[in-house]
Amino acid sequence: MARNSKNNSNMNMEERGRKGGEATAHSHNKDFYEEIGRKGGEATAHSHNKDFYEEIGRKGGEATAHSHNKDFYEEIGRKGGEATARSHDKDFYERIGRKGGNARQNNNNNK
């Protein structure tokens, strides 16, 4: 350890972090990272409320909106629509269409 300490004294914090991250990446597999990610997510969920998630979602949405253009949103919309079409049948689309129509009708009646 003393030997590493001496070598590390010439490195700045960023370099130490990078080297430590590389060493960790070489000594652990995908399961390790999935496990620590799951534990971190659970800890965050226990220590934060709905408002926290709404706020970070809003901030993330705003950041994404500033860094992407109309083409980006068209592309992710197209991909999402294609994925939905592959995983749902005609009945699904009839149900959601009926729900949307009823919601619109109820909304118009409340005006």
Secondary structure as UniProt FT lines:
FT   HELIX           2..8
FT   TURN            9..10
FT   HELIX           13..27
FT   HELIX           30..47
FT   HELIX           50..67
FT   HELIX           70..87
FT   HELIX           90..109
//
